[in-house]
Amino acid sequence: MASPNIVGVQNIRAYTSQFTPSTTSATLWSTANGASLNIVPATDIVHKIGFLSAANVTNAAATITVAVNSAANGSGTSTRLVYQVVVPAGATLVILDKTTALYLTDSQSIIVTSGTASAIELVASFEAIS
């Protein structure tokens, strides 16, 4: 589907989604995998992700990889935002903020890989634009 025209906006709704990957496999950020909200937008909606962080909630360093995939279901070509970045114990890594926002369409997805299961808690705030 073509990206919505964000100049002719009818609605902008704000959301926050939390996600903790429970395995060390590449995992689609979705409610089916434990996220509080799907980060992949519905048809004819674009998500402007204005903040994305990864907090290590363990007593040991853990790695995180976050990628944008070219298909909504997590398949397609993967382009990494961060790759195997070490997050020290008790620390938080800011991956995106308002100066580096990302637009996600319904034909893309976010895939997360944690080096240690359940060690990283991710938070994303985004605007659903239609």
C-alpha positions in Angstrom: 0.0 0.0 0.0 1.2 3.5 -0.6 2.1 5.7 2.3 -0.7 7.9 3.5 -0.5 11.6 2.7 0.6 13.1 6.0 -0.1 16.7 4.8 -3.8 16.0 4.6 -4.0 14.6 8.2 -7.4 13.8 9.7 -6.2 12.2 12.9 -3.1 12.1 15.1 -3.3 9.9 18.1 -0.5 9.4 20.7 0.5 5.9 22.0 3.1 4.2 24.1 4.0 0.6 23.7 6.2 -1.6 26.0 7.9 -4.8 24.9 10.2 -7.3 26.7 11.6 -9.9 24.4 11.3 -13.2 26.2 13.8 -15.1 24.0 17.1 -14.5 22.3 15.5 -15.0 18.8 14.6 -12.2 16.5 11.1 -11.2 17.6 8.4 -9.1 15.9 7.2 -6.2 18.2 3.6 -7.2 18.4 0.9 -8.0 21.0 1.1 -11.6 19.8 4.6 -11.7 21.3 3.8 -9.8 24.5 4.0 -6.1 23.5 1.4 -3.9 25.1 0.4 -2.4 21.6 1.3 -3.4 18.1 3.9 -1.0 16.7 3.1 -2.0 13.1 0.4 0.4 11.9 -2.9 -0.7 10.3 -3.7 0.0 6.7 -3.7 3.6 5.7 -2.0 4.7 8.9 1.6 5.7 9.4 3.3 5.6 12.8 5.8 8.4 13.6 8.1 6.8 16.3 9.4 9.7 18.3 11.1 7.8 21.1 12.5 4.3 21.5 14.6 3.1 24.5 16.0 -0.1 25.7 16.5 -0.6 29.5 18.6 -3.4 30.9 16.8 -4.6 34.0 19.4 -7.2 35.0 22.6 -7.2 37.0 24.7 -8.1 33.9 25.4 -6.4 30.6 23.1 -7.5 27.7 23.1 -6.8 24.0 20.2 -5.5 21.9 19.6 -5.3 18.1 16.6 -3.3 16.7 15.8 -3.4 13.0 13.2 -2.1 10.6 12.1 -4.9 8.2 10.6 -4.3 4.8 7.5 -6.5 5.5 4.8 -6.1 8.1 5.1 -9.6 9.4 8.8 -9.3 10.2 10.1 -10.8 7.0 11.7 -9.0 4.1 14.9 -7.0 4.2 16.2 -6.0 7.6 17.9 -2.6 8.2 19.3 -2.3 11.7 18.9 0.8 13.8 21.3 -0.6 16.4 23.2 -3.9 16.2 24.4 -5.9 19.1 24.8 -2.8 21.3 25.9 -3.6 24.8 23.5 -2.1 27.4 25.3 -2.1 30.8 23.5 -3.5 33.9 20.9 -1.1 35.1 21.4 1.3 32.1 19.1 2.6 29.4 20.0 3.1 25.7 18.0 5.8 23.8 17.7 4.4 20.3 15.4 7.1 18.8 14.3 10.5 20.0 12.4 13.4 18.5 15.6 14.5 16.6 15.9 11.1 14.9 12.2 10.1 14.5 11.2 7.2 12.2 8.1 6.8 10.0 6.8 3.2 10.0 4.2 2.2 7.4 1.9 -0.8 7.3 4.3 -2.6 5.0 7.2 -2.5 7.5 7.8 -3.9 11.0 10.2 -3.6 13.9 12.2 -6.7 14.9 14.1 -6.9 18.2 16.8 -9.4 19.2 18.0 -9.4 22.8 21.2 -11.2 23.7 19.7 -12.3 27.0 16.1 -13.4 27.3 13.9 -11.0 29.4 16.8 -8.7 30.1 15.8 -5.7 28.0 12.6 -3.7 28.4 11.8 -1.5 25.4 9.5 1.5 25.3 8.3 3.3 22.2 6.1 6.4 22.0 4.6 7.1 18.6 1.9 9.0 16.8 -0.6 7.2 14.6 -1.2 9.5 11.7 -4.2 9.0 9.3 
